[in-house]
Amino acid sequence: MEQITPVIAFWRDVVGPERWFAHDPALDLEIRKRFERLWRKAMIGTLAPWEQSAEGALALVIVLDQFPRRMFRGYRECWLTDEHAREVAGRAIESGHDPQIAGPMRQFFYMPFIHAEDLRAQEQGVRLFEERMPEGAIHDARARHLVIRRFGRFPWRNAVAGRRSSDEEAAFLWAGGYDWALKAQGPRAAA
């Protein structure tokens, strides 16, 4: 339980909003060195007691959803704990933990839903962003939902996942992929 605060402080203060979604190999390596052992504990359920508090549940979701995307960028392992992260996030939301977290950190309770290659999870994620986050935070969720609705999966994951892209997916990726999905929402989303 004593590791909850360091996870939150690292993600909020060291990484911070300006680097949460940036491609930064040095940061990826730092996260792997500092938190891979903790992620492995979370993966087998050892950190389940963290779910008892809002901050603990948020830390666990970050460990299961955000950290592997950094630690294993470009490898299938980056999605290994996605389902577990969604389950933890779902229980945290059901328990009313998410409103206890202020500002942009709250969005990390909802991210596991928009990371899913599942239309129902996407719809839940969009709904959560629309209802519980400021308007500016919704664009990523809507873009991902648009892609899943169109393809049933994220085409940009195909190479890493060992999947063959359809001609339509290849054309989508060539045309800008995710950036296209953001722009399809209009000028405010692309800004």
C-alpha positions as CSV (number, residue, x, y, z in Angstrom):
1,M,0.0,0.0,0.0
2,E,3.0,2.3,0.6
3,Q,3.7,2.4,-3.2
4,I,0.4,4.0,-4.1
5,T,1.6,7.6,-3.5
6,P,4.9,7.2,-5.4
7,V,2.9,5.9,-8.5
8,I,0.5,8.8,-8.4
9,A,3.2,11.4,-7.7
10,F,5.4,10.0,-10.5
11,W,2.6,10.0,-13.1
12,R,1.2,13.4,-12.1
13,D,4.3,15.3,-11.2
14,V,7.3,13.7,-12.9
15,V,5.6,12.6,-16.2
16,G,2.8,15.2,-16.1
17,P,0.2,16.1,-18.7
18,E,2.9,17.3,-21.2
19,R,4.5,13.8,-21.4
20,W,1.5,11.5,-20.7
21,F,1.0,10.8,-24.3
22,A,4.4,11.7,-25.8
23,H,6.7,9.1,-27.4
24,D,9.8,9.3,-25.1
25,P,12.1,6.3,-25.1
26,A,14.1,7.5,-22.1
27,L,10.9,7.9,-20.1
28,D,9.7,4.5,-21.3
29,L,13.0,3.0,-19.9
30,E,12.7,4.8,-16.7
31,I,9.1,3.5,-16.1
32,R,10.3,0.0,-16.9
33,K,13.2,0.2,-14.4
34,R,11.1,1.7,-11.7
35,F,7.8,-0.1,-12.1
36,E,8.0,-3.3,-14.0
37,R,8.2,-5.4,-10.8
38,L,5.2,-3.6,-9.4
39,W,3.3,-4.2,-12.7
40,R,4.1,-7.9,-12.4
41,K,2.6,-7.9,-8.9
42,A,-0.5,-6.1,-10.2
43,M,-0.8,-8.6,-13.0
44,I,-1.2,-11.5,-10.6
45,G,-3.6,-9.7,-8.3
46,T,-1.2,-9.0,-5.4
47,L,-2.1,-5.3,-5.5
48,A,-5.9,-5.9,-5.3
49,P,-6.1,-4.2,-1.8
50,W,-5.3,-0.9,-3.6
51,E,-8.8,-0.9,-4.9
52,Q,-10.2,0.1,-1.5
53,S,-9.3,3.8,-1.9
54,A,-9.8,6.2,-4.8
55,E,-6.1,7.0,-5.0
56,G,-5.1,3.3,-4.8
57,A,-7.6,2.3,-7.5
58,L,-6.2,5.0,-9.7
59,A,-2.6,4.0,-9.1
60,L,-3.5,0.4,-9.9
61,V,-5.2,1.4,-13.2
62,I,-2.2,3.4,-14.1
63,V,0.1,0.5,-13.4
64,L,-2.0,-1.9,-15.4
65,D,-3.0,0.4,-18.3
66,Q,-0.5,3.2,-18.8
67,F,2.8,1.7,-17.6
68,P,2.8,-1.4,-19.9
69,R,2.2,0.9,-22.9
70,R,5.5,2.5,-22.0
71,M,7.5,-0.4,-20.7
72,F,6.7,-2.7,-23.7
73,R,6.1,-0.1,-26.5
74,G,6.2,-2.0,-29.8
75,Y,5.6,-5.4,-28.2
76,R,2.4,-7.4,-27.6
77,E,3.0,-7.3,-23.9
78,C,1.9,-3.6,-23.9
79,W,-1.7,-4.8,-24.0
80,L,-1.3,-7.8,-21.7
81,T,-3.1,-6.3,-18.7
82,D,-5.7,-4.2,-20.6
83,E,-8.6,-6.4,-19.6
84,H,-7.5,-6.4,-15.9
85,A,-7.2,-2.6,-16.1
86,R,-10.8,-2.4,-17.4
87,E,-12.1,-4.6,-14.6
88,V,-10.3,-2.5,-11.9
89,A,-11.5,0.7,-13.5
90,G,-15.1,-0.6,-13.7
91,R,-15.1,-1.5,-10.1
92,A,-13.6,1.8,-9.1
93,I,-16.3,3.7,-11.1
94,E,-19.0,1.5,-9.5
95,S,-17.6,2.3,-6.1
96,G,-17.7,6.0,-6.8
97,H,-13.9,6.5,-6.6
98,D,-13.5,8.5,-9.9
99,P,-15.2,11.7,-8.7
100,Q,-12.8,11.8,-5.8
101,I,-9.9,12.3,-8.2
102,A,-9.6,15.9,-9.4
103,G,-8.6,17.3,-12.7
104,P,-7.0,15.5,-15.6
105,M,-5.8,12.6,-13.5
106,R,-9.5,11.3,-13.4
107,Q,-9.3,10.5,-17.1
108,F,-7.1,7.5,-16.4
109,F,-10.1,5.7,-14.8
110,Y,-11.7,5.9,-18.3
111,M,-8.7,5.2,-20.5
112,P,-8.9,1.4,-20.3
113,F,-12.3,1.5,-22.0
114,I,-11.1,3.5,-24.9
115,H,-8.0,1.3,-25.3
116,A,-10.3,-1.7,-25.9
117,E,-10.8,-3.3,-29.3
118,D,-14.5,-3.8,-28.3
119,L,-17.4,-1.6,-29.4
120,R,-19.3,-1.8,-26.1
121,A,-16.2,-0.9,-24.0
122,Q,-15.6,2.0,-26.5
123,E,-19.2,3.2,-26.0
124,Q,-18.8,3.1,-22.3
125,G,-15.5,5.0,-22.5
126,V,-17.0,7.8,-24.7
127,R,-20.0,8.0,-22.3
128,L,-17.7,8.3,-19.3
129,F,-15.6,11.0,-21.0
130,E,-18.7,12.9,-22.1
131,E,-20.3,12.8,-18.6
132,R,-17.3,13.2,-16.3
133,M,-14.6,15.1,-18.1
134,P,-14.3,18.6,-19.7
135,E,-15.2,18.8,-23.4
136,G,-11.6,19.1,-24.4
137,A,-10.8,15.6,-23.1
138,I,-13.4,13.8,-25.2
139,H,-11.8,14.0,-28.7
140,D,-9.4,11.1,-28.2
141,A,-12.3,8.9,-27.0
142,R,-14.4,9.8,-29.9
143,A,-11.6,9.2,-32.4
144,R,-10.9,5.7,-31.0
145,H,-14.6,4.9,-31.0
146,L,-14.8,5.9,-34.7
147,V,-12.0,3.6,-35.6
148,I,-13.4,0.6,-33.7
149,R,-16.9,1.2,-35.2
150,R,-15.3,1.2,-38.6
151,F,-12.8,-1.6,-38.3
152,G,-13.6,-3.5,-35.1
153,R,-9.9,-3.1,-34.1
154,F,-7.1,-0.6,-34.1
155,P,-5.3,-1.0,-37.4
156,W,-2.1,0.7,-36.0
157,R,-1.8,-2.4,-33.7
158,N,-1.8,-4.9,-36.6
159,A,1.9,-5.2,-37.2
160,V,2.8,-5.7,-33.5
161,A,-0.2,-8.0,-33.0
162,G,0.9,-10.1,-36.0
163,R,-2.3,-9.3,-37.9
164,R,-2.6,-8.7,-41.6
165,S,-4.1,-5.3,-42.5
166,S,-7.1,-5.3,-44.9
167,D,-6.8,-3.0,-47.9
168,E,-9.2,-0.6,-46.2
169,E,-7.0,-0.6,-43.1
170,A,-3.9,-0.1,-45.1
171,A,-5.5,2.9,-46.9
172,F,-6.6,4.3,-43.5
173,L,-3.1,4.0,-42.1
174,W,-1.6,5.6,-45.2
175,A,-4.1,8.5,-45.0
176,G,-3.0,9.3,-41.4
177,G,-4.8,6.7,-39.3
178,Y,-5.5,8.0,-35.8
179,D,-4.8,11.6,-36.9
180,W,-7.5,11.2,-39.6
181,A,-9.9,10.0,-37.0
182,L,-9.2,13.1,-34.9
183,K,-9.7,15.4,-37.9
184,A,-12.9,13.6,-38.9
185,Q,-14.5,15.1,-35.8
186,G,-13.9,18.7,-37.0
187,P,-11.4,21.5,-36.4
188,R,-11.8,21.6,-32.6
189,A,-10.7,18.0,-32.2
190,A,-7.6,18.3,-34.4
191,A,-6.4,21.4,-32.6
